[in-house]
């Protein structure tokens, strides 16, 4: 996509993005500097609303960990149309949930561990809810029993929800010291993953699988990638999963993509119907 910085700057007029420095970024992207970290979600929303006008998908990035992420004096060529099309086609054919999976689900829970899993990270003791579960049992079986029985216990459910909101509320989002808005030279969700730096997608095959995750989540939940901080991703979600099977399935996918998210799957399933933001954490 040709880079027309003047046209983008003109589109910014009358929006919260007006007047911010604009320049050429890596691989055909455009970078917008001087983003106020306290307003990153607001400014991203303004850029997202302009996508039909400028034809570029926005994502917030940071140069806190990468000095090379800076405005360039001249445009840098990006992938060819055929290369980008091949990337998107390979992504659509990939099977992301065969590669992205929570390997903790293979664990067999024995009698000495049930209290650990029933406490989770919330400190609300749910051991009594699963006292009749025959042990040893696969961890997914125990966690689904915890989740289903918690849904039927309003008081305990409210206590847990109060402690797990961090995964679905923007006020708990990580905020870097320096934020830039990167405008990707595509409006296609799958293709956008070509430019997104994420620790969970370091090689070309994983990058394609990650692209398919973005496409599936956008289609199912209207989940839009707001920010990528290398090991962390932040999404705005337009359709919340309903409690029960939907939340359980979505929580499994979130945990699979985010192995360093310090919540159990049943805790994530409690959180997802109660917020419009998803947080993913995958680090070395």
C-alpha positions as CSV (number, residue, x, y, z in Angstrom):
1,X,0.0,0.0,0.0
2,X,1.5,3.4,-1.0
3,X,2.3,5.6,2.0
4,X,0.6,9.0,1.9
5,X,1.4,10.7,5.2
6,X,-0.4,13.9,4.2
7,X,-3.6,12.0,3.6
8,X,-3.4,10.3,6.9
9,X,-2.6,13.5,8.8
10,X,-5.7,15.1,7.1
11,X,-7.9,12.2,8.2
12,X,-6.7,12.8,11.8
13,X,-8.0,16.4,11.8
14,X,-10.9,16.7,14.2
15,X,-10.0,13.5,16.1
16,X,-7.9,12.9,19.2
17,X,-5.0,12.0,16.9
18,X,-4.8,15.5,15.3
19,X,-1.4,17.0,15.4
20,X,0.6,14.0,16.5
21,X,3.9,13.4,14.6
22,X,3.5,10.9,11.7
23,X,6.3,9.1,9.9
24,X,7.4,6.0,8.0
25,X,7.7,2.8,10.0
26,X,9.2,-0.6,9.4
27,X,8.1,-2.7,6.4
28,X,5.6,-0.4,4.9
29,X,3.9,0.7,8.2
30,X,3.3,4.2,9.4
31,X,4.2,5.2,13.0
32,X,2.4,7.9,15.0
33,X,4.5,9.2,17.9
34,X,3.9,11.0,21.1
35,X,0.9,8.9,22.1
36,X,-0.1,9.6,25.7
37,X,0.0,6.2,27.4
38,X,-2.9,7.2,29.6
39,X,-5.0,7.6,26.5
40,X,-3.8,4.7,24.4
41,X,-7.2,3.0,24.2
42,X,-9.0,6.2,23.3
43,X,-6.5,7.0,20.5
44,X,-6.6,3.4,19.2
45,X,-10.4,3.7,19.0
46,X,-10.0,6.9,17.0
47,X,-7.6,5.2,14.6
48,X,-9.9,2.1,14.3
49,X,-12.8,4.3,13.4
50,X,-10.7,5.8,10.6
51,X,-9.8,2.5,9.1
52,X,-12.4,2.7,6.2
53,X,-10.8,6.1,5.3
54,X,-7.1,5.4,5.6
55,X,-7.2,1.6,4.8
56,X,-4.8,0.8,7.6
57,X,-5.4,-1.4,10.7
58,X,-4.1,0.2,13.9
59,X,-2.1,-1.4,16.7
60,X,-0.4,0.2,19.7
61,X,3.3,-0.8,20.1
62,X,6.2,0.4,22.2
63,X,9.9,1.1,21.7
64,X,10.6,0.3,25.4
65,X,12.2,-3.0,24.3
66,X,13.2,-2.2,20.7
67,X,15.3,0.8,19.8
68,X,14.9,0.0,16.1
69,X,11.1,0.8,16.3
70,X,11.4,4.4,15.3
71,X,10.2,6.8,12.6
72,X,12.3,6.5,9.4
73,X,13.3,9.3,7.0
74,X,12.2,7.2,4.0
75,X,9.5,4.6,3.5
76,X,10.6,1.0,3.8
77,X,9.1,-1.6,1.4
78,X,6.7,-4.1,2.9
79,X,5.7,-7.5,1.6
80,X,4.3,-7.8,-2.0
81,X,0.6,-8.4,-2.5
82,X,1.3,-12.0,-3.5
83,X,3.4,-12.6,-0.4
84,X,0.8,-11.2,1.8
85,X,-2.0,-13.1,0.1
86,X,0.0,-16.4,0.5
87,X,0.5,-15.6,4.2
88,X,-3.2,-15.1,4.7
89,X,-4.2,-18.2,2.8
90,X,-1.7,-20.3,4.8
91,X,-3.1,-18.8,8.0
92,X,-6.7,-19.8,7.0
93,X,-5.6,-23.4,6.5
94,X,-3.7,-23.6,9.7
95,X,-5.0,-25.4,12.8
96,X,-4.0,-23.0,15.6
97,X,-5.5,-24.9,18.5
98,X,-3.4,-27.9,17.8
99,X,-0.3,-25.9,18.4
100,X,-1.6,-23.4,21.0
101,X,-2.8,-25.5,23.9
102,X,-2.6,-25.4,27.7
103,X,-0.3,-28.3,28.5
104,X,-1.4,-28.2,32.1
105,X,-4.6,-29.8,30.9
106,X,-2.7,-33.1,30.6
107,X,-2.2,-33.2,34.3
108,X,-4.0,-35.7,36.6
109,X,-5.1,-34.2,39.8
110,X,-4.6,-36.4,42.9
111,X,-6.0,-36.0,46.4
112,X,-3.2,-33.9,47.7
113,X,-3.6,-31.3,45.0
114,X,-7.4,-30.6,45.0
115,X,-7.2,-27.7,47.5
116,X,-4.5,-26.0,45.4
117,X,-6.7,-26.1,42.2
118,X,-9.9,-25.2,44.1
119,X,-8.3,-22.1,45.5
120,X,-6.9,-20.9,42.2
121,X,-5.4,-17.4,42.5
122,X,-8.5,-15.8,44.2
123,X,-8.2,-17.1,47.7
124,X,-11.8,-18.2,47.7
125,X,-11.9,-21.8,48.9
126,X,-14.0,-23.9,46.6
127,X,-12.9,-27.3,47.8
128,X,-16.3,-28.1,49.2
129,X,-17.9,-27.7,45.7
130,X,-15.9,-30.6,44.3
131,X,-15.7,-32.9,47.4
132,X,-17.5,-35.6,45.5
133,X,-15.2,-35.7,42.5
134,X,-13.4,-39.0,42.2
135,X,-9.6,-38.6,42.2
136,X,-7.3,-38.8,40.4
137,X,-9.0,-37.0,37.6
138,X,-7.9,-34.9,34.6
139,X,-7.4,-31.3,35.4
140,X,-10.0,-30.1,32.8
141,X,-12.6,-32.3,34.4
142,X,-12.0,-30.9,37.9
143,X,-11.9,-27.3,36.6
144,X,-15.1,-27.7,34.6
145,X,-16.8,-29.1,37.7
146,X,-15.5,-26.1,39.7
147,X,-16.8,-23.7,37.1
148,X,-20.3,-25.3,36.7
149,X,-20.9,-25.5,40.4
150,X,-19.6,-22.0,40.9
151,X,-22.2,-20.7,38.4
152,X,-24.9,-22.1,40.7
153,X,-23.4,-20.5,43.8
154,X,-24.1,-16.7,43.5
155,X,-22.2,-15.6,46.6
156,X,-19.0,-17.5,45.8
157,X,-19.2,-16.5,42.2
158,X,-19.4,-12.8,43.1
159,X,-16.3,-13.3,45.4
160,X,-14.3,-14.9,42.6
161,X,-15.4,-12.3,40.0
162,X,-14.1,-9.5,42.2
163,X,-10.7,-11.1,42.1
164,X,-10.4,-12.0,38.4
165,X,-11.5,-8.8,36.7
166,X,-7.9,-7.9,35.7
167,X,-8.2,-10.1,32.7
168,X,-11.2,-8.3,31.2
169,X,-11.0,-4.7,32.3
170,X,-8.9,-2.0,30.5
171,X,-8.0,-0.2,33.8
172,X,-5.8,-3.2,34.6
173,X,-4.0,-3.1,31.2
174,X,-0.2,-2.9,31.2
175,X,0.9,0.5,30.0
176,X,4.5,1.0,28.7
177,X,6.4,4.2,29.3
178,X,6.5,5.0,25.5
179,X,3.7,4.2,23.2
180,X,3.5,4.5,19.4
181,X,0.5,3.9,17.1
182,X,1.5,1.6,14.2
183,X,-0.7,1.8,11.1
184,X,-0.4,-1.5,9.2
185,X,-0.7,-1.4,5.4
186,X,-3.8,-3.6,5.4
187,X,-7.3,-3.7,6.6
188,X,-7.5,-7.5,6.6
189,X,-7.4,-9.1,10.1
190,X,-5.4,-12.2,9.1
191,X,-2.9,-10.2,7.1
192,X,-2.3,-7.8,10.0
193,X,-0.5,-10.6,11.9
194,X,2.4,-10.3,9.4
195,X,3.6,-7.2,11.2
196,X,2.6,-8.0,14.8
197,X,5.5,-8.9,17.1
198,X,4.4,-11.5,19.7
199,X,6.5,-13.9,21.7
200,X,3.9,-16.6,21.1
201,X,4.5,-16.4,17.3
202,X,8.2,-16.3,16.7
203,X,8.5,-18.5,13.6
204,X,6.5,-18.2,10.3
205,X,4.3,-21.1,11.0
206,X,3.3,-19.8,14.4
207,X,2.8,-16.4,12.9
208,X,0.3,-17.9,10.5
209,X,-1.5,-19.7,13.3
210,X,-1.6,-16.5,15.3
211,X,-3.1,-14.8,12.3
212,X,-5.9,-17.4,12.2
213,X,-6.5,-16.8,16.0
214,X,-7.0,-13.1,15.3
215,X,-9.4,-13.9,12.5
216,X,-11.4,-16.5,14.5
217,X,-11.7,-14.2,17.6
218,X,-12.7,-11.3,15.4
219,X,-15.5,-13.3,13.8
220,X,-16.7,-15.0,17.0
221,X,-16.3,-12.2,19.6
222,X,-15.6,-9.1,17.6
223,X,-12.2,-9.1,19.4
224,X,-9.9,-6.4,18.0
225,X,-6.2,-6.3,18.7
226,X,-5.5,-2.9,20.4
227,X,-1.9,-3.4,21.6
228,X,1.1,-5.7,21.3
229,X,3.8,-5.3,23.8
230,X,5.9,-8.3,22.6
231,X,4.9,-10.7,25.4
232,X,1.5,-9.1,26.0
233,X,-1.5,-8.6,23.8
234,X,-4.6,-6.4,24.7
235,X,-7.9,-6.8,22.9
236,X,-11.2,-4.8,22.8
237,X,-14.1,-7.3,22.7
238,X,-17.4,-6.4,21.2
239,X,-19.4,-9.6,22.0
240,X,-18.9,-11.2,25.4
241,X,-19.1,-14.9,25.8
242,X,-22.2,-16.0,27.8
243,X,-21.7,-17.9,31.0
244,X,-21.5,-21.7,30.5
245,X,-20.2,-23.4,27.4
246,X,-19.3,-20.2,25.5
247,X,-17.2,-18.8,28.3
248,X,-15.6,-22.1,29.0
249,X,-14.5,-22.6,25.4
250,X,-13.2,-19.0,25.1
251,X,-11.3,-19.4,28.4
252,X,-9.6,-22.5,27.0
253,X,-8.4,-20.6,23.9
254,X,-7.3,-17.6,25.9
255,X,-5.3,-19.9,28.3
256,X,-3.8,-21.7,25.4
257,X,-2.5,-18.5,23.8
258,X,-1.5,-17.1,27.2
259,X,0.4,-19.7,29.2
260,X,1.7,-17.0,31.5
261,X,-1.7,-15.7,32.5
262,X,-1.8,-16.4,36.2
263,X,-5.4,-17.5,36.4
264,X,-6.9,-21.0,36.2
265,X,-9.2,-21.7,33.3
266,X,-12.3,-21.7,35.5
267,X,-11.3,-18.2,36.8
268,X,-10.9,-16.9,33.2
269,X,-14.3,-18.4,32.4
270,X,-15.8,-16.5,35.3
271,X,-14.2,-13.2,34.1
272,X,-14.9,-13.3,30.4
273,X,-18.7,-12.6,30.5
274,X,-18.1,-9.6,32.8
275,X,-15.7,-7.4,30.7
276,X,-14.9,-6.0,27.2
277,X,-11.2,-6.4,27.2
278,X,-8.9,-9.5,27.0
279,X,-5.3,-9.7,28.2
280,X,-2.8,-12.3,26.8
281,X,0.6,-13.0,28.4
282,X,3.2,-15.2,26.9
283,X,6.8,-14.7,27.9
284,X,10.1,-16.6,28.0
